[in-house]
Amino acid sequence: MQKRKEFLLAISFVAILLFSAAHARAQDADLVRHFDYDQKAPLRIKQVGVQHRQHATVYDIAYASPKGGVVPAYLVVPKGRGPFAAVIWGHWCWQNSSMRNRKEFLDEAVALAQTGLVSLLTDHPISRPGYVQIKDPLDERNATEFLQQVVDMRRGVDLLTARRDVDSKRIGYVGHSCNAAVGALLSGLDHRFKAFVLMAGSMSDEISQNTKDFQEFRQKMGPEKVDAFIAKYNYLDQGKFVSHASPAFVFLQYGSRETFLNADRARQYAAIVSDPKELKIYDAEHALNAEARRDRIHFLIEQLNLKPLSDAIIASIPKLYQPPNP
């Protein structure tokens, strides 16, 4: 139990350290410029493999990251011509999960293909070949990898909108845990998204820094070091972005059986999110549950004007297993 708490705190501390208490608005050029990239650069899409499913085709692809290297991804395309809505999916970062990669939402994306949805599921930098685990929470790679993931997801929108079968006015984002924080920043940065589902992730460094746990961590690591790290990367303050997500609709999902990202903190996070928004708290751990999946799918169907999906198909999607903290 203690190890699990420490693991959750470690995830939260990384998110906290990444996002400073900057007081500029999300639309301020000094913040936004850090996420600039060349939208006209070639995507350099490479197809690695393909699977033909009953209702969709799953392409194993990679595309160029503006920050170097490539982004491994699945592209799930429904049968038919479209135009289709589209969603970019960001997996969780549970340390010893076999689904700590683009596979987490693959079954969900394949099921949703029946509603007329194209899905792009990417690997976070921590899940890409050659990744070396970072042990020091003050290692600057924690910040640069987060920045890269934000930019790579924006590049994913470029990939989707370049397709003739995608309706650029119906694009959504689903992010879990670490990628919920990415989505929170994206929501106020890139207004090509119509709707966001942010699952069990940090939404505000200012709220998180007020906790006893963070203050203890700050003393343990050294206040000067922690404060200097935060000041250097103040442009990654996701709380200042999610407060400007409008007109996109933000659906927040949290579990009540969490230590750090608990129901009380979820309500505090929700208070800073711009309208329209919805918060729902489930009797669940960090992995959330089948009820959350059902609500998430219904939300996407409504917001992106998709075809309905039967309760039986939704119930058949495998649940996400949460391994014990190592």
SVG drawing of the C-alpha trace seen along z (x, -y; Angstrom):
<svg xmlns="http://www.w3.org/2000/svg" viewBox="-27 -37 46 46">
<polyline fill="none" stroke="black" stroke-width="0.4" points="0.0,0.0 2.8,-2.4 4.7,-1.6 1.5,-2.3 1.1,-5.7 4.7,-6.6 4.2,-5.7 1.1,-7.8 2.9,-10.7 5.9,-10.3 3.6,-10.7 1.9,-13.7 5.2,-15.3 6.5,-15.1 3.3,-16.8 3.7,-19.4 7.3,-20.1 6.5,-20.5 3.9,-23.2 4.9,-26.4 2.8,-29.1 3.1,-31.3 0.6,-34.2 0.3,-34.8 -2.7,-33.8 -2.5,-30.6 -2.9,-32.7 0.1,-34.9 2.7,-34.6 5.5,-34.1 3.8,-30.8 2.5,-29.6 5.8,-30.1 7.4,-27.2 5.0,-24.8 5.7,-26.2 6.7,-23.8 6.6,-23.7 3.1,-22.6 4.2,-22.5 7.0,-20.0 6.5,-16.6 4.7,-14.1 6.9,-11.3 4.3,-8.7 5.6,-5.2 3.3,-2.1 4.8,0.8 1.9,3.2 -1.9,3.6 -4.7,5.6 -8.1,6.0 -10.9,6.2 -14.6,6.7 -15.5,3.0 -12.2,1.3 -8.6,1.4 -5.8,0.9 -2.6,-0.5 0.6,-0.3 2.4,-3.5 5.0,-6.0 5.3,-9.7 8.1,-12.3 8.3,-14.1 9.2,-17.8 11.4,-17.2 13.3,-14.3 12.7,-10.7 9.4,-9.2 6.0,-8.7 4.8,-5.0 1.0,-4.9 -2.0,-3.0 -4.4,-4.5 -7.9,-2.9 -10.0,-3.7 -13.7,-2.6 -15.2,-1.0 -16.7,-3.4 -15.7,-6.8 -16.6,-9.3 -16.3,-12.1 -15.5,-10.7 -15.0,-12.3 -11.6,-11.6 -10.1,-11.2 -6.5,-11.2 -5.9,-8.9 -3.2,-9.2 -2.5,-6.2 -1.7,-6.2 1.8,-5.9 1.2,-3.3 4.8,-2.0 4.4,1.7 1.3,1.9 1.4,3.8 -0.9,1.2 1.5,-1.7 1.5,-2.4 -0.8,-2.9 -2.5,0.4 -4.5,-0.9 -7.4,-2.3 -7.1,-0.1 -10.1,2.1 -12.2,-1.0 -11.1,-2.6 -11.9,0.5 -15.3,0.7 -15.9,-3.0 -15.0,-2.6 -18.6,-1.3 -19.8,-4.8 -17.8,-6.4 -14.7,-7.4 -11.1,-7.5 -8.7,-7.0 -5.0,-7.9 -3.3,-6.2 0.2,-7.3 3.1,-6.1 4.3,-8.6 8.1,-9.1 8.4,-6.8 7.0,-3.9 9.1,-4.3 12.1,-2.1 15.3,-3.0 13.8,-4.9 15.9,-5.0 13.9,-5.4 14.4,-8.6 14.9,-8.2 15.5,-11.8 12.3,-13.9 14.4,-17.0 15.9,-15.6 15.2,-18.1 14.1,-15.3 10.9,-15.1 10.1,-18.6 11.4,-18.1 9.6,-14.8 6.3,-16.4 6.9,-19.2 7.6,-16.7 4.4,-14.8 2.3,-18.0 3.9,-18.8 3.6,-15.3 -0.1,-15.3 -0.5,-18.6 1.3,-16.9 -1.2,-14.1 -4.0,-16.6 -2.0,-17.6 -1.9,-14.0 -5.7,-13.6 -6.8,-16.8 -4.6,-16.0 -6.9,-13.0 -9.8,-13.5 -12.0,-11.1 -11.7,-13.2 -14.0,-16.0 -11.7,-18.7 -14.6,-20.2 -15.2,-17.0 -11.9,-16.1 -11.7,-15.0 -9.0,-14.0 -9.0,-11.3 -6.1,-11.2 -5.5,-9.1 -3.1,-10.0 0.1,-11.6 -1.7,-12.2 -4.7,-13.8 -2.2,-16.5 -1.0,-16.7 -4.7,-17.1 -5.2,-19.8 -2.4,-21.9 -3.6,-21.2 -7.1,-22.3 -6.0,-25.9 -3.3,-25.8 -4.8,-24.1 -8.4,-25.0 -8.8,-22.4 -10.2,-20.1 -14.0,-20.1 -14.1,-17.9 -11.8,-16.5 -12.0,-13.5 -9.4,-13.9 -9.1,-10.9 -7.4,-10.9 -4.7,-13.4 -3.3,-16.6 -5.0,-19.8 -3.2,-22.5 0.2,-22.9 -1.0,-25.7 -3.6,-23.4 -1.1,-20.5 1.6,-22.7 -0.7,-23.6 -0.7,-20.0 1.2,-18.7 2.7,-15.9 4.3,-18.4 5.7,-20.6 7.3,-17.5 8.7,-16.5 10.0,-20.1 11.9,-20.0 13.3,-16.5 14.6,-17.5 15.8,-20.9 13.5,-24.0 16.1,-26.0 16.5,-23.1 12.7,-22.5 11.9,-26.2 14.6,-26.7 13.3,-23.8 9.7,-25.1 10.8,-28.6 12.7,-27.4 9.8,-25.5 7.0,-27.9 5.6,-27.8 4.4,-24.2 1.7,-25.4 -1.3,-23.3 -3.6,-24.9 -3.4,-28.2 -4.3,-26.5 -7.2,-24.3 -8.9,-27.4 -9.1,-28.6 -10.3,-25.4 -13.6,-27.0 -15.4,-26.5 -14.2,-22.9 -16.2,-20.7 -14.1,-19.1 -15.3,-15.9 -13.3,-15.1 -13.2,-11.6 -11.7,-10.7 -11.7,-7.7 -12.6,-8.0 -10.2,-5.3 -7.0,-7.3 -4.6,-8.8 -3.4,-11.9 -5.8,-12.4 -8.8,-11.9 -12.3,-13.3 -11.5,-16.5 -8.6,-17.3 -10.7,-16.5 -13.3,-19.1 -10.6,-21.7 -9.2,-20.9 -12.7,-21.1 -13.2,-24.6 -10.5,-26.1 -11.6,-24.3 -13.5,-26.6 -17.1,-26.0 -18.6,-23.9 -17.4,-21.1 -18.5,-18.1 -16.9,-16.2 -17.8,-12.7 -16.2,-10.7 -16.3,-6.9 -15.9,-4.3 -12.6,-3.2 -8.9,-3.4 -6.5,-5.1 -7.6,-2.7 -11.2,-3.8 -13.9,-1.3 -16.5,-0.1 -19.0,-2.8 -16.4,-5.5 -15.8,-3.8 -19.5,-3.8 -19.9,-7.5 -16.8,-8.4 -18.1,-6.6 -21.6,-8.2 -19.9,-11.6 -17.9,-11.2 -20.9,-10.0 -22.8,-13.1 -20.1,-15.7 -18.7,-14.4 -22.1,-13.5 -21.3,-9.8 -23.6,-6.8 -24.9,-5.1 -23.1,-2.0 -25.0,0.7 -24.6,1.3 -23.6,4.9 -20.6,3.8 -19.5,1.3 -19.7,3.9 -17.6,6.3 -14.6,4.0 -12.0,5.5 -11.4,3.6 -8.0,2.0 -6.1,4.0 -4.2,2.0 -1.2,3.9 0.0,3.5 2.6,0.9 6.0,2.6"/>
</svg>
